[in-house]
């Protein structure tokens, strides 16, 4: 096993603050290599563990990647772990159970013939205590997976593999794999399909713990998405169409003992095909509530890649990417946003905010946190300065969806504060600089307000602005843009 320690360059976009026992921060982790974070969990101490993959330049291959942050977003630990003798390996899911960390990943031994399922158990110091390599059918490799720890403390995994068929087309095949907590294989089911659109995205255990509900797409032609009911041996019992044709990236959670909440693509008449379509269904897969969320205009929405629905006590969050570039989803030259909505159990919004917008952002997972807020993890890519190497972008908000922060201006020990945020009619700016230019910009990139700040304390009347999300920047003659941020008008 090869473990590599590296030095991270961390750019703090904001300074974490403590407010009503809630921490908020916004951070980029950047390196010359390409980085992707797929999943995030929180431990009992409020620390965050993020897993994904890291492209090692020297080895020219992907490796598993772990980052540990404290509750304020400070880096505590990081590791790159490679599966021996593989061409490429990565981590996809992480679980915290009985003070141990369980990671599920994959490795390609010989492309395209031999791939493995990768199980690791780590202690709280991220030291590997156990590792297992498990076989899958010859000629397939993992393209996607999600997993749970069920009531019997078994790891239950679903997703889809990819293979090259006889005509050299890429086909996707759903799979189900069950391990005990020690990583020993209990049972597996690998489907074989003649269609490339044969996906399984998520699995949950039924509320009575007698079966599993897998959420799949294009298993049958009756609708885009289906709920596949499996027994504890992973045998198929029945399949139900998902109401309203919702499909893909479901992220199912129970909102009570009967009802499951889902988010996916599709809508009744396809008018909201590229929106975050959220539904709740009962145990018979009947529709209870429906709502859709989308940024204004023709921008396309996409549910978070691995986990876009999360609940902690009474706080329910939905996440996705606004303005996803379907033609170039990872390296786009467009601007996009993390899109986060807090909802009630009937799917009415409590609030709805966007984060990013100055580069291309892609959301992989969200997590409702112990303090009532939410953390979002994904990528940021700036095509003007980067060449197919992405940075990690992490945003932790409070229960109001806000990042409460101040930021130091370079070369000045005093801090700049823009408040209130959100605000209504007046915007206050406190800065140590004598002369600064202030610009407030709408989502279309148009400058709505431009004003010269000539004192430490400034007040701007913004009563004429429409409610919505804006970006601001502070500029001085010597350093150019010295600070940017997001501001919301109620």
C-alpha atoms as one frame of an Amber mdcrd trajectory, in Angstrom:
protein
   0.000   0.000   0.000   1.463   3.338  -1.009   0.545   6.441   0.981   1.644
   9.873  -0.205   1.611  12.994   1.951   1.226  16.293   0.159   1.125  19.979
   0.987  -2.211  21.619   0.130  -2.513  25.208  -0.970  -5.693  26.464   0.644
  -7.382  29.668  -0.461  -9.794  30.974   2.147 -12.583  32.856   0.441 -14.007
  33.671   3.845 -13.180  33.586   7.506 -15.210  31.089   9.539 -17.322  32.595
  12.276 -19.101  31.245  15.272 -22.733  32.358  15.405 -25.354  30.670  17.557
 -23.148  27.527  17.675 -22.975  27.433  13.892 -19.849  27.610  11.774 -19.829
  28.870   8.216 -17.038  28.943   5.682 -16.338  29.010   1.973 -13.122  27.486
   0.698 -11.174  26.421  -2.359  -8.510  23.706  -2.138  -6.274  23.939  -5.159
  -3.343  21.977  -6.551  -1.740  21.501  -9.976  -3.416  18.075 -10.123  -7.059
  17.377 -10.935  -9.133  16.766  -7.782 -12.679  15.494  -7.325 -14.642  15.049
  -4.090 -17.604  12.670  -4.308 -18.943  12.323  -0.755 -18.817  13.985   2.661
 -19.734  12.891   6.196 -19.618  14.512   9.625 -18.352  12.798  12.790 -19.532
  13.258  16.369 -17.090  16.135  16.929 -18.316  18.173  13.965 -15.332  17.319
  11.748 -15.901  16.714   8.047 -14.432  13.866   6.003 -14.400  14.171   2.223
 -13.449  11.386  -0.191 -12.854  11.279  -3.916  -9.940  10.971  -6.266  -6.637
  12.716  -6.931  -4.761  12.588 -10.229  -1.098  12.028  -9.458   1.004  13.810
 -12.087   4.121  11.689 -11.553   2.254   8.386 -11.600  -0.207   9.634 -14.275
  -3.060   7.818 -12.569  -5.929   8.464 -10.181  -5.707   7.551  -6.500  -8.107
   7.590  -3.578  -8.226  10.919  -1.759  -9.285  11.786   1.816  -9.554  15.232
   3.396 -10.395  15.960   7.027 -11.613  19.447   8.008 -12.613  20.767  11.404
 -15.959  22.488  11.977 -14.478  25.839  10.906 -13.113  24.487   7.642  -9.474
  24.262   8.728  -7.474  21.420   7.196  -6.675  18.754   9.794  -5.443  15.886
   7.664  -5.237  14.627   4.102  -4.134  11.423   2.445  -3.669  10.008  -1.013
  -3.977   6.211  -1.087  -3.350   4.055  -4.124  -4.570   0.529  -4.644  -1.506
  -1.557  -5.488  -0.927  -2.572  -9.098  -3.855  -0.565 -10.423  -4.016   1.721
 -13.402  -6.502   3.924 -11.553  -8.333   3.922  -8.220 -10.736   6.201  -6.415
 -12.995   6.547  -3.382 -16.729   6.931  -3.922 -18.505   6.623  -0.533 -17.573
   7.024   3.125 -19.443   5.982   6.294 -18.820   6.656   9.989 -19.839   3.860
  12.348 -18.625   2.937  15.866 -15.694   5.372  15.629 -14.483   3.749  12.423
 -14.496   5.074   8.868 -15.592   2.746   6.090 -14.693   3.689   2.534 -15.987
   2.068  -0.633 -14.046   2.621  -3.832 -12.856   0.910  -6.968  -9.705   0.129
  -8.872  -8.970  -0.774 -12.486  -6.245  -3.428 -12.741  -6.209  -3.973 -16.505
  -8.345  -1.738 -18.716 -10.958  -2.672 -19.795 -10.961  -6.233 -18.502 -10.279
  -6.383 -14.764 -11.661  -4.082 -12.069 -12.171  -4.567  -8.354 -14.373  -3.329
  -5.544 -12.196  -1.675  -2.875 -13.098  -1.760   0.832 -11.151   0.062   3.559
 -11.623   0.456   7.303  -9.780   3.374   8.916  -9.430   4.537  12.507  -9.923
   8.108  13.690  -6.334   8.944  12.678  -7.145   7.806   9.132  -4.825   4.834
   9.502  -5.862   1.763   7.500  -6.909  -1.066   9.818  -8.354  -3.375   7.191
  -8.548  -3.543   3.422 -10.184  -5.953   1.019 -10.229  -6.252  -2.757 -13.350
  -7.949  -4.108 -14.010  -9.269  -7.629 -16.629  -8.152 -10.116 -17.558  -9.737
 -13.478 -14.785  -9.776 -16.057 -14.720  -6.922 -18.536 -16.601  -4.354 -16.402
 -15.564  -1.318 -14.407 -17.426   0.809 -11.894 -18.841   4.074 -13.195 -21.091
   5.027 -10.292 -22.056   3.788  -6.836 -23.874   4.743  -3.646 -24.049   2.725
  -0.445 -25.703   2.467   2.966 -25.097   0.687   6.249 -28.314  -1.210   6.939
 -29.962  -2.247  10.213 -27.900  -5.453  10.237 -24.680  -3.371   9.993 -24.026
  -4.630   6.476 -22.764  -2.421   3.674 -25.241  -2.463   0.778 -23.989  -0.968
  -2.469 -25.650  -0.147  -5.763 -24.708   1.667  -8.933 -23.735   0.682 -12.429
 -20.739  -0.737 -14.194 -19.679  -0.059 -17.771 -18.362  -2.487 -20.374 -17.579
  -2.558 -24.077 -19.963  -4.868 -25.940 -19.353  -6.895 -29.084 -19.967  -3.887
 -31.311 -17.631  -1.696 -29.241 -20.398   0.350 -27.711 -20.317   1.310 -24.058
 -23.105  -0.372 -22.105 -24.119   0.346 -18.520 -25.245  -2.470 -16.223 -26.851
  -2.023 -12.804 -25.413  -3.951  -9.873 -26.092  -4.675  -6.187 -23.378  -5.799
  -3.763 -23.676  -6.657  -0.072 -20.744  -6.877   2.357 -20.619  -7.369   6.086
 -19.070  -4.579   8.108 -15.688  -6.331   7.908 -15.743  -6.173   4.122 -16.525
  -9.831   3.423 -18.762 -10.476   0.437 -22.239 -11.771   1.321 -24.092 -11.609
  -1.995 -23.902  -9.728  -5.281 -26.148  -9.276  -8.313 -24.759  -7.925 -11.598
 -27.310  -7.269 -14.328 -26.556  -7.389 -18.043 -28.424  -5.036 -20.353 -28.547
  -4.394 -24.070 -29.175  -0.684 -23.545 -26.585   1.898 -22.422 -29.227   3.700
 -20.302 -29.599   1.081 -17.599 -28.780   2.748 -14.311 -29.116   2.246 -10.576
 -28.356   5.314  -8.506 -29.403   4.809  -4.896 -30.641   2.322  -2.349 -32.329
   2.593   1.063 -33.647   0.029   3.497 -37.413  -0.164   3.970 -38.664   1.407
   7.181 -39.554  -2.026   8.619 -36.078  -3.335   7.673 -37.456  -6.278   5.689
 -36.355  -5.195   2.202 -34.470  -2.621   0.151 -35.733   0.059  -2.224 -33.380
   0.680  -5.125 -34.000   3.716  -7.317 -33.169   2.901 -10.909 -33.654   4.415
 -14.349 -34.771   2.872 -17.650 -35.232  -0.649 -16.304 -38.614  -0.619 -17.985
 -40.073   1.543 -20.732 -43.137   2.531 -18.694 -41.317   5.564 -17.249 -37.857
   7.061 -16.953 -37.449   6.081 -13.327 -38.495   3.146 -11.182 -38.400   1.926
  -7.602 -37.060  -1.621  -7.535 -37.965  -3.615  -4.418 -35.385  -6.218  -3.362
 -35.362  -8.777  -0.583 -32.445  -9.031   1.858 -30.706 -11.426  -0.523 -30.893
  -8.762  -3.253 -33.449 -10.714  -5.294 -35.917  -8.555  -7.209 -39.459  -8.665
  -5.807 -41.273  -5.996  -7.837 -40.786  -2.720  -9.658 -42.919   0.450  -9.582
 -42.752   3.492 -11.880 -41.699   6.739 -10.206 -44.528   9.307 -10.398 -44.322
  12.150 -12.921 -41.520  10.438 -14.817 -38.831  11.597 -12.389 -35.519   9.821
 -12.988 -31.754   9.817 -12.203 -29.776  10.941  -9.116 -32.628  10.374  -6.676
 -30.874  10.693  -3.252 -33.826   9.099  -1.374 -34.460   9.853   2.306 -37.319
   8.994   4.652 -39.140  12.094   5.885 -41.343   9.941   8.133 -42.013   6.227
   8.546 -44.127   6.095   5.370 -42.856   8.728   2.950 -39.674   9.022   0.893
 -38.328  12.247  -0.607 -36.553  12.176  -3.997 -34.918  14.648  -6.374 -34.302
  13.985 -10.051 -34.680  15.085 -13.633 -37.906  14.987 -15.636 -41.372  16.382
 -14.985 -45.008  15.586 -15.938 -44.951  17.417 -19.268 -41.153  17.798 -19.558
 -41.521  21.576 -19.141 -39.221  21.357 -16.138 -36.992  18.634 -17.554 -33.843
  20.531 -16.585 -34.978  21.582 -13.124 -34.485  20.123  -9.666 -37.704  18.129
  -9.535 -38.526  17.070  -5.985 -41.274  14.604  -5.059 -42.418  12.664  -2.032
 -43.935   9.204  -2.410 -45.590   6.791  -0.008 -44.741   3.148   0.519 -46.906
   2.197  -2.489 -44.873   4.612  -4.669 -47.852   6.973  -4.977 -47.259  10.705
  -5.331 -47.758  12.899  -2.265 -46.136  16.265  -3.082 -44.184  17.776  -5.969
 -42.196  20.948  -6.596 -39.468  22.071  -8.979 -36.630  24.575  -8.561 -34.663
  26.349 -11.242 -32.687  29.525 -11.771 -34.450  32.091 -13.958 -33.885  31.908
 -17.696 -32.980  28.941 -19.865 -30.176  27.663 -17.666 -30.215  23.932 -17.052
 -30.281  22.448 -13.566 -28.780  19.128 -12.562 -29.226  17.253  -9.265 -26.080
  16.795  -7.183 -24.048  13.937  -8.639 -23.989  11.671  -5.564 -26.142  13.106
  -2.798 -28.542  15.959  -3.440 -31.107  15.420  -0.646 -30.190  15.496   3.023
 -32.121  15.704   6.285 -31.050  16.264   9.876 -33.885  16.529  12.388 -36.265
  19.195  10.970 -33.806  20.612   8.434 -34.244  19.297   4.880 -31.978  20.440
   2.036 -32.008  19.941  -1.739 -28.888  20.634  -3.812 -27.868  20.773  -7.453
 -25.910  22.684 -10.081 -27.410  25.698 -11.849 -26.401  26.247 -15.486 -24.827
  22.830 -15.949 -23.118  22.537 -19.327 -24.435  19.211 -20.638 -22.123  19.385
 -23.656 -19.016  19.850 -21.500 -20.068  19.032 -17.916 -16.636  19.083 -16.232
 -14.485  21.596 -18.114 -16.979  24.211 -19.246 -16.147  27.843 -20.001 -19.587
  28.867 -18.686 -20.325  30.245 -15.227 -22.461  28.133 -12.922 -23.590  27.901
  -9.300 -24.171  25.550  -6.431 -27.943  25.686  -5.905 -29.298  24.977  -2.418
 -32.909  24.977  -1.212 -34.183  24.424   2.291 -37.689  22.948   2.205 -40.555
  21.954   4.446 -41.838  18.384   4.424 -44.499  19.402   1.857 -41.652  20.601
  -0.454 -42.500  24.282  -0.090 -39.276  26.319   0.098 -38.044  27.947   3.287
 -35.321  29.714   1.282 -33.372  29.234  -1.967 -29.820  30.479  -2.611 -26.981
  30.164  -5.130 -23.232  30.044  -4.485 -20.382  30.590  -6.948 -21.083  32.195
 -10.311 -17.590  33.495 -11.098 -16.370  30.223 -12.695 -17.753  26.785 -13.523
 -19.061  25.013 -10.403 -20.252  21.391 -10.203 -21.977  20.042  -7.084 -21.289
  16.446  -6.051 -22.838  16.107  -2.575 -24.591  17.962   0.206 -24.951  17.051
   3.875 -27.318  18.441   6.511 -25.032  19.088   9.476 -25.397  18.610  13.212
 -25.610  22.372  13.838 -28.670  22.749  11.590 -26.783  24.049   8.560 -25.584
  22.358   5.392 -22.235  21.649   3.738 -21.827  21.450  -0.051 -18.813  19.852
  -1.771 -17.868  19.844  -5.423 -15.563  21.396  -7.999 -14.609  24.811  -9.301
 -13.031  25.202 -12.742 -11.786  28.452 -14.292 -11.018  27.799 -17.948  -9.039
  31.050 -18.212  -6.433  29.885 -15.676  -6.813  26.086 -15.594  -6.364  23.345
 -18.187  -8.551  20.361 -17.266  -7.525  20.358 -13.613 -10.298  21.144 -11.173
 -10.168  22.581  -7.662 -12.266  21.477  -4.715 -14.962  23.948  -3.673 -16.581
  23.642  -0.242 -19.344  25.806   1.212 -20.736  25.478   4.745 -23.827  27.595
   5.449 -25.926  28.132   8.552 -29.610  27.188   8.876 -30.515  30.406   7.042
 -28.311  29.515   4.081 -25.832  32.269   4.865 -22.065  32.508   5.052 -21.459
  35.009   7.849 -18.012  36.402   7.324 -15.457  39.176   7.164 -12.308  39.125
   5.066  -8.984  40.838   5.436  -7.860  43.125   2.633  -4.262  42.307   1.573
  -1.743  44.640   3.167  -4.266  45.948   5.685  -4.784  44.608   9.200  -8.326
  45.972   9.371 -11.226  43.979   7.979 -13.923  44.663   5.441 -17.526  43.990
   6.418 -20.516  44.087   4.056 -23.800  43.921   5.958 -26.627  43.153   6.500
 -26.620  40.047   4.315 -29.398  39.458   3.323 -30.510  43.065   3.373 -33.399
  45.227   2.235 -32.960  48.956   1.564 -29.536  49.916   2.926 -26.144  48.271
   2.465 -23.342  49.090   4.909 -19.650  48.674   4.108 -16.897  49.078   6.681
 -13.328  49.126   5.348  -9.942  50.368   6.499  -9.047  51.753   3.059  -9.595
  55.432   2.366 -10.642  55.077  -1.269 -12.214  51.986  -2.844 -14.516  51.362
  -5.774 -17.571  49.234  -4.962 -19.573  47.378  -7.631 -22.769  45.379  -7.181
 -23.435  42.958 -10.085 -26.553  40.975 -10.985 -26.667  37.327 -12.112 -26.423
  38.393 -15.768 -23.095  40.133 -15.133 -24.511  43.665 -15.324 -23.232  46.283
 -12.874 -26.290  47.563 -11.009 -24.495  49.926  -8.607 -21.042  51.492  -8.769
 -19.871  53.827  -6.037 -16.605  55.253  -4.706 -16.078  54.583  -0.981 -14.168
  57.434   0.602 -14.450  56.640   4.315 -14.182  53.707   6.675 -17.974  53.464
   7.115 -20.241  53.753   4.048 -23.960  53.334   3.459 -25.492  52.706   0.019
 -29.202  52.974  -0.756 -30.259  49.854  -2.671 -34.017  50.297  -2.341 -34.478
  50.412  -6.127 -32.929  46.961  -6.659 -35.111  43.921  -7.209 -34.998  41.108
  -4.681 -32.473  38.442  -5.613 -28.836  37.407  -5.592 -26.007  39.803  -6.427
 -22.218  39.685  -6.432 -20.017  42.520  -5.236 -16.396  43.440  -5.657 -14.103
  45.986  -4.016 -11.391  47.507  -6.175  -8.444  49.782  -5.466  -6.140  51.477
  -7.945  -3.030  49.613  -6.785  -4.182  45.997  -6.418  -7.253  45.833  -8.645
 -10.034  43.592  -7.316  -9.142  42.856  -3.690 -12.365  41.245  -2.527 -15.474
  39.624  -3.949 -18.566  38.161  -2.370 -22.233  37.338  -2.669 -25.012  39.561
  -1.365 -28.743  38.839  -1.218 -31.585  41.348  -1.255 -34.786  40.175   0.366
